[in-house]
Amino acid sequence: MTERLPIIDMTPLSRPGDAAGRARAAQEIARACRAHGFFYLVGHSIGLDVLDALEAESRRFFALPVEAKMAISMARGGKAWRGYFPLGGELTSGRPDLKEGLYLGAELGPDHPRVQAGTPMHGANLWPAELPGLKVAVGAYMDGATRAAAMLMEGVSLSLGLDPQYFARAYTAQPTVLFRIFHYPAGGSPDVDWSQSWGVGEHTDYGLLTLLAQDRHGGLQVKTPSGWIEAPPIEGALVCNIGDMLERLTGGRFKSTPHRVRNISGHDRLSFPLFFDPDFMAPMRPLPAVATDAAARDADKAERWDRTSVHEFEGTYGDYLLSKVAKVFPQLKEAALS
């Protein structure tokens, strides 16, 4: 039988009085985070109408002439690290990805203290003037996904034997919320060996949780102890995976799992990852209530795709994030991250 990712209904987490249901959901989260670091999420309260509007407006955006998309290029986003990048403009492990995309995040105005301080990764989004509906659709989805992620972190807290508000108090009172819209074009270019090239190469995510909506065409693959498996779309469900800093904070109890994307569907593919991550300024140290898994820590460096260990990192989440994104867009490093 083909291995499948588990499906977790997070509905009980929205019921503070349902202690038994919340405990069951927390147990399911713990099992999934230990076994795969990936699972499907239902009961997140994001309606199909919100998902459909996001996909429709995103397809309109990527259908725009390249000049219109480049009018909001990431080079114009400055320290906020927002905007459009063209096909091949993002690197994974030093190799260009076969995708184009739009970088977005929590909308912060010029009077926000961190914007005034010039803090990287904080600021305003860039929107195409031709498509006012895109901002509305993105806002509706980001609001719903951010609420779902915050509630899911209550389940993660419970799964670790912690107070349900532990992460909210210690790490996500001001979460780093980033959102991406990725377009993986259908194969066919004579200049690319599409059978051997990756939409996104093997990698792990950086922070706490990623909630991913994907269209019907699939292409996401997850690395498990028994090999790579597919994570095909399930209507209305989100794919959730944990990131490097949740592995770091749990001392290796929960693993940040490598994944990759190859679009061989013959159709243009869209995906919508929202990253719910620690406060940019929060120090990243193992949780006091969680014993470090020494075996997982020691094996981490040898097993990881980039041969680095998240358990050797010291500093704030912002330090970690900037060290990673500087490798993804090296051409923007000096202008945006200095």
Secondary structure, DSSP 4 states (H G I P E B T S, - for coil): ------EEE-GGGG-TT-HHHHHHHHHHHHHHHHHTSEEEEE-----HHHHHHHHHHHHHHHTS-HHHHHTTBGGGTGGG--EEE-TT-SEETTEE-S-EEEEEE-B--TTSHHHHTT-TT-B-----TT-HHHHHHHHHHHHHHHHHHHHHHHHHHHHTTS-TTHHHHHT-SS-EEEEEEEEEPPS--TTS-TTT--SEEEE--SSSEEEEEE-TT--EEEEETTEEEE----TTPEEEEE-HHHHHHTTTSS----EEE---SSS-EEEEEEEEE--TT-B----TTS---HHHHHHHHHHSTTS--GGG--SBHHHHHHHHHHHHSGGGHHHHH-
